Amino acid sequence: MALPDPAQPVAALRDIAFAWPGQDGPDLRVDHFEVSAGEHVFVSGASGSGKSTLLGLLAGVLTPAHGRIEVNGTDLSALSGARRDRFRADHIGIIFQQLNLLPYLSVLDNVLLGCKFSAHRRQRSVAQGGSPAAAAGMLLARLDLPEPLWHRPAARLSVGQQQRVAAARALLGRPELVLADEPTSALDADRQSAFMDLLQRECRAVGASLVFVSHDTRLMPRFDRHLAMPHGFVAAPA
C-alpha cells in the first residue's frame, strides 16, 4: 500500500470562529491548524478549552460561523449536512470518549458498521483484508482481541476490550484521518500504555493521521507534535 505524502496536509482549519447557540462571542477561534498525512498530533488543554469542539469541526459534525475547514482536499464548510455525513463515513475514523458501541450488536458487527454506511469504506476494506469481515478480523487480532470474543455482544466486554473494538471500527477501510476524544480516560496506566501502543501502530500501518485529545500530558512524548490549547483559541504557527 502506498502511504500518503507527508508533505500534504490531510486537514487544515483557517480563520475559524465557532459559537454554541446563545453565546455572545465565539467559544473557539482557530487562526490556522494543519495536520500532515501520517502525522500524530496530541491536543491538550483544560476542561472547557475547546478540545472536543476542535475534533467536532475536523469531523464535520460542527460547522463554524465563518472560516474554512478542509479534510483530504475537500472544503467541509461548503458541503450540505448530508454530504458532510457521507464524507465523514468515507474518510474519517472517530473514537469517541464514550466509545458509542451498540451494546446489543456483536463485536464484529460493531466494527463493520462503517462499511454499511459507506461503499467507499467497504471497497477499501476489501483491499485491506480481502473482505470487510476479514479486514475487521485482522484489525481485531492485531489489537489483541481474541477471536472467541468477536461474536459476543459488545456490552459483555470489559472497558479496555470495548476501546479496542472502537479503535478497530475507526481504522477499518483505511481512513485518512482518525480522531480520538479522550479514549483512554477510563484505563489504568498499564492498560492505557498497551492501548496507545496498539492504536498508534495500527494508524501507522494504514497511513492514517491521528488527532488525539487528552488532558493526560504523560502521553505527549508518544506524538509527533503537541498542540496546547489555551481557553478557546488556536493560534497560527510562528
N, C-alpha and C positions, 0 to 999 in steps of 0.2 A: 504494500500500500504506500502510495506517495503521500508524505506528510505535507501539511500546508506550509507555505512560505512564511517563515517567522518575521520577515520584514514587513508583511502586510497586516494591518490591524484587522482582527476579527470583529471588534466592537469599538465604537467611538461615540462619545457624547460631547456635544458642543453647545455652549451658551444655553444651558438648560435651567429653567425655573419650574418648580413643581410645588403646588399648594394643595393641601387637603381641603375639602369643602368647608366653608365657614371661617377660613383663616384670612386675616388681613394681608399678610405678606407670604412669600414663598417659604415652605418648610425645608426645601432643599434647592441649592443652587450649585450647578456644576459648570465651571468655566470650560474645562477641557479634560477628558479622561479617555484613554485608549487602552485596549488590550490586544497585544500581538498574538498571532497564531501560535498555538502551543504554549503560551505564557501562563504561569500560575501566579495569580495576584491575591495577596492576603489583605483584607479590608478590616480595619479595627476602628473602634470608637465607642463612646459611652452609649448606654441605652438612650434611645431617642435622637441619636445623632444623624439618622437618615440612612443607615447601612442597608436595612431591608428595603427601603424606598429606592435606593440605588439599584438593587437587584430587580425590583419590580419594573423599573424603567428599562433596564437592559433586556428584560424578558418580554417587554411589550405589554405587560399586564397593566401598567400605569402609563398615562400619557401626560406630557408636560404642557404647561401653559404656553411656553414657547421654547424654541431650540430644536436641535437636530439629533436624532438617535439613529446610528447606522449599525447594523449587525450583518456580517457577511456581505457587505456592499449594498444592502437594502435599507432605505430610509423608512424606519418603522413609523415615524411621525406622519408619513404620507399615506399609510395604509388604513383601511377601514378596520373596525374591530374584528370582523370575521376573517379578513385577510391576515391580520396580526396573529390570530389564533392558529391559522393554518401554517404561517411561517414559523411560529414557536414550535408547533408539533414536528415540523420538518427539520429544524436546525438547532434547537436549544434543549439541553437536558437540565432538569431542575431537581435538586434535592432540598425538600422543604424541612424547616425546623421540626415540624410535627409529622414529617415523612409522608402523610397523605396516602398511605396504602389503603386499599379496600379490604377491610378485615375478613370478609366472607369469601374473597377470592383466594385461590392458591398462590403460592409464591411465584410459580411460573406464569400464571395468568396476570398477576400484578406487573411483572417485568414486561410482558408482551403488550400491555395496554397502549403504549405509544404507537405501536405498529398498527393498531386497529384504527387510529385516527389519522395516520399519515402513510400514504402509499410510498412517498419518498423515503421515509424512515424504514419502511418494510423492505424496499428494494435494497437499501444499504445494509440491512441486517442479513439479507441473503448473501451479499458479498462478504460480510463479516464472518459468517459461520456456516453457510450452505443453505440455511433456512432460518426464519425468525426464531423458532423454538431451539434449534441447535445453537444459534448465537447467544440466546438467553442462557442456555445451559452452560455454555463456555464461560460467560461472564460470571455466573453464579459459582462455578467451580473455581475460577481464578480468585474470586472474592471469598474463598474458603467457606462456602455454604454447601454442605454435602447433599448429594442427590436425594437421599431419603426424605429430606425436608421440602423438596420442590413442589410436592403436591399437598402439602399441609396448608391450611388456611393461615393467612398472614397474622391473624390475631393470636395464633398459638406459638408465635416465635418470641424470643427474647428481644429486648430493645436493640441490642447490638446486632442480632440477626436481621431485624427489620431494617436497620440502617444499611446493611449490605444489600438487601433487596432493593431499597430505594436507589442505591448507587448503581446497581445493575440496570434498573429501569432507565435511569438518566443516561447511561452510556450505550444502551442498545441502539444500533443504527448509526453509530459514529457521528454524534452531533459535533458541530464545530465549536460550540460554547456550552460549558457546564457551569451552572450557578448553584452554589451551596450556601444555605442560610442556617448557620449555627447547627450543623447536623451532628456534632459530637457533644453537645451540651449535657446529655444525659449519661455519658460514659465516664468510667473511671480512667485513670491515667494510662494503664496498660492497654485497655480496650481502645481508648482514643488513639494511641500511637499505632496500634495494629490497623485500625480503620483508615487512618491517614495514609499509611504505607500502601494499603490496597487501593484506595481511591486515586492517589496520585500516580501510582504505577499504571493503572488502567487508563487514566486520562492520557498519559504519555503514549501508551500503546495504541490508542486510536487517534492521537494527534490533536486532542481537544484542548482548547484553552479552558482554564479554571479560574473563576472568581469566587473566592471563599470568604464568607463573612463570619467573624467571630470576635468576641470580647476577650478571648484567651490568647494573649500575646505570646505565650510559650510556644505556640505553633508557628510563629512568624518565620523562624530560620529555615523552615521547610520550603519556603516560597521564593520565587524569582524576584518578587517585588512586593513592597508593603505600601499600602495607602492608608494613612491615618486620617480619619475624618473628624475634624472639629465639628461642633454642632451645626448641621445643615449646610455644609459648604465643602466643595471640592475645587481647589484652585488649579489653574493651569500650571503645567510643569515649568520649572525655572529654566 
